[in-house]
């Protein structure tokens, strides 16, 4: 990690510590939703020719691969 990255990370941690637990949780939900939308957008760009039904099948298959399998 270079100096700029370390400074940004330190600032990020400071901002998180200043947030209430509720705001941190809301931010986590916001980031999760953003990630989900980014993932969907990427798949749509990769498979623009698929029907909605075919797209949903691929999306669910990919999401299933993302889940932690520690059991």
Steps between C-alpha positions, in 0.01 A plus 500: 500500500649833400495818710191646332306176550602483867388860557170437326447185704577684822251774408240236411541334841469838675176575313360158590586547866317832507181342366236360729447123483173564318670712233773238453234234452313718249828561314564125489154445349562780251833351393347153471224634275754690290707183461193300400402758238856512364506120474167496313610780268819311416307185416255697285790647303655156459173329397288766327332247272336288773132501580398606852444136596841389371666797667338418836627141477858618441471764773375247758768250400774763541361623833487143626873467426572809712361363825742374760495121522672454840299204624 
